[in-house]
C-alpha cells in the first residue's frame, strides 16, 4: 500500500478487510471512514449517472485507485438513508448480466446536498492543510 493516504483516511484508524491481512499478494485496501461514504456515493452518481449498489461500490474503489474497500453491509444502509432524505431515488432495472437490480440516481435535492458537503470538505481540507504547512517560527 502506498505510504501516503489523504487526511480523510489516516492509517491509524483504517483496517484491512478480511482477505487482505498480513501483506498478502493482493494490494491492501483501506476501509472507508464513516461519514465519507455518503459524499462519495453522491459524487459517483453525479459523475457517472444511475448505477446499482454493486456498481457504486466498484466505482468508488476504482476511483480511489483500489485503495478503498467498500463494505456492502455499510453501503446499503447509506443508500437507504440517502433515499429517505430525498438525495437519491431508485428504481428496479436489469444489470449488465441481466439480473434484477435497484438503480440509484441523484435527485435535485441530492445535487444541493453534494454541493454543500463538497464546500464543507474543501473548507475542512484547507484548515487541515494549514496545520501541515505551519512551522514553529510562524507562531512566534
C-alpha positions as a printed NumPy array, in Angstrom:
array([[  0.   ,   0.   ,   0.   ],
       [  1.197,   3.486,  -0.72 ],
       [  2.8  ,   5.347,   2.175],
       [  0.598,   8.365,   1.505],
       [ -3.106,   8.428,   2.235],
       [ -5.301,  11.538,   2.161],
       [ -6.025,  13.121,   5.545],
       [ -9.553,  11.726,   5.385],
       [ -8.147,   8.176,   5.576],
       [ -5.313,   8.107,   8.147],
       [ -3.61 ,   4.724,   8.515],
       [ -4.107,   4.689,  12.285],
       [ -7.879,   4.299,  12.003],
       [ -8.051,   2.101,   8.907],
       [ -8.467,  -1.646,   8.991],
       [ -7.866,  -4.067,   6.159],
       [-10.952,  -6.072,   5.195],
       [-10.92 ,  -9.85 ,   5.597],
       [ -8.701, -11.447,   2.969],
       [ -6.203,  -8.599,   2.841],
       [ -4.356,  -9.054,   6.149],
       [ -0.702,  -9.978,   6.623],
       [  0.533,  -8.257,   3.481],
       [ -0.824, -10.935,   1.174],
       [ -0.238, -10.889,  -2.57 ],
       [ -3.27 ,  -8.646,  -3.048],
       [ -2.997,  -4.887,  -2.572],
       [ -4.146,  -3.933,   0.934],
       [ -7.299,  -1.844,   0.904],
       [ -8.458,   0.725,   3.406],
       [-11.98 ,   0.821,   4.823],
       [-13.98 ,   3.944,   4.07 ],
       [-14.432,   6.131,   7.15 ],
       [-17.946,   6.658,   8.426],
       [-19.396,   9.92 ,   7.188],
       [-17.411,   9.974,   3.965],
       [-19.243,   7.23 ,   2.099],
       [-22.421,   9.267,   1.532],
       [-20.395,  12.047,  -0.088],
       [-18.582,   9.532,  -2.292],
       [-21.898,   7.953,  -3.324],
       [-23.387,  11.342,  -4.225],
       [-20.319,  12.357,  -6.244],
       [-20.146,   8.98 ,  -8.007],
       [-23.793,   9.255,  -9.078],
       [-23.244,  12.89 , -10.101],
       [-20.333,  11.962, -12.363],
       [-21.456,   8.575, -13.699],
       [-25.247,   8.75 , -13.602],
       [-27.543,   5.967, -12.389],
       [-25.824,   2.859, -11.001],
       [-26.806,  -0.185,  -8.952],
       [-25.296,  -0.669,  -5.497],
       [-22.579,  -3.086,  -6.578],
       [-21.608,  -0.713,  -9.406],
       [-21.394,   2.211,  -6.972],
       [-19.112,   0.213,  -4.662],
       [-16.823,  -0.882,  -7.509],
       [-16.611,   2.666,  -8.941],
       [-15.691,   4.152,  -5.556],
       [-12.968,   1.528,  -5.194],
       [-11.789,   2.174,  -8.765],
       [-11.749,   5.97 ,  -8.351],
       [ -9.688,   5.562,  -5.156],
       [ -7.057,   3.67 ,  -7.14 ],
       [ -8.175,   0.472,  -5.404],
       [ -7.01 ,   1.831,  -2.037],
       [-10.514,   1.914,  -0.518],
       [-12.717,  -1.077,   0.202],
       [-16.475,  -0.506,   0.228],
       [-18.249,  -2.942,   2.528],
       [-21.667,  -3.909,   1.16 ],
       [-23.013,  -4.003,   4.734],
       [-22.086,  -0.333,   5.067],
       [-23.095,   0.805,   1.576],
       [-26.728,  -0.304,   1.543],
       [-27.711,   1.459,   4.808],
       [-26.127,   4.642,   3.396],
       [-28.106,   4.237,   0.155],
       [-31.308,   3.724,   2.165],
       [-30.591,   6.81 ,   4.303],
       [-29.826,   8.955,   1.241],
       [-33.038,   7.762,  -0.389],
       [-35.094,   8.529,   2.734],
       [-33.548,  12.023,   2.818],
       [-34.511,  12.545,  -0.835],
       [-30.908,  12.909,  -2.041],
       [-31.214,   9.87 ,  -4.32 ],
       [-34.065,   7.958,  -5.91 ],
       [-34.142,   4.352,  -7.055],
       [-35.929,   2.082,  -9.469],
       [-35.612,  -1.536, -10.45 ],
       [-33.887,  -2.488, -13.677],
       [-31.633,  -5.107, -15.25 ],
       [-27.899,  -5.144, -14.536],
       [-25.164,  -5.795, -17.114],
       [-25.524,  -9.553, -16.552],
       [-29.326,  -9.285, -16.893],
       [-30.056,  -9.665, -13.175],
       [-32.673,  -7.624, -11.393],
       [-31.017,  -4.721,  -9.561],
       [-32.019,  -1.458,  -7.911],
       [-30.516,   1.514,  -9.74 ],
       [-29.867,   4.738,  -7.839],
       [-29.788,   8.239,  -9.282],
       [-29.054,  11.669,  -7.86 ],
       [-32.048,  13.964,  -7.302],
       [-32.185,  17.769,  -7.373],
       [-32.019,  17.714,  -3.557],
       [-29.022,  15.373,  -3.807],
       [-27.2  ,  17.857,  -6.044],
       [-27.771,  20.582,  -3.441],
       [-26.541,  18.261,  -0.68 ],
       [-23.48 ,  17.317,  -2.744],
       [-22.637,  20.972,  -3.299],
       [-22.989,  21.803,   0.417],
       [-20.955,  18.78 ,   1.54 ],
       [-18.275,  19.487,  -1.061],
       [-17.893,  23.033,   0.258],
       [-17.643,  21.661,   3.788],
       [-14.925,  19.19 ,   2.802],
       [-12.986,  21.825,   0.9  ],
       [-13.09 ,  24.126,   3.932],
       [-12.03 ,  21.308,   6.275],
       [ -9.217,  20.278,   3.912],
       [ -7.947,  23.863,   3.754],
       [ -7.907,  24.1  ,   7.555],
       [ -6.057,  20.795,   7.934],
       [ -3.586,  21.846,   5.218],
       [ -2.709,  24.899,   7.307],
       [ -1.679,  22.627,  10.172],
       [  0.608,  20.635,   7.894],
       [  2.133,  23.801,   6.475],
       [  2.715,  25.664,   9.753],
       [  6.216,  25.941,  11.188],
       [  7.224,  26.917,  14.741],
       [  8.606,  30.264,  13.558],
       [  5.213,  31.107,  12.016],
       [  3.698,  31.048,  15.511],
       [  6.259,  33.323,  17.174]])
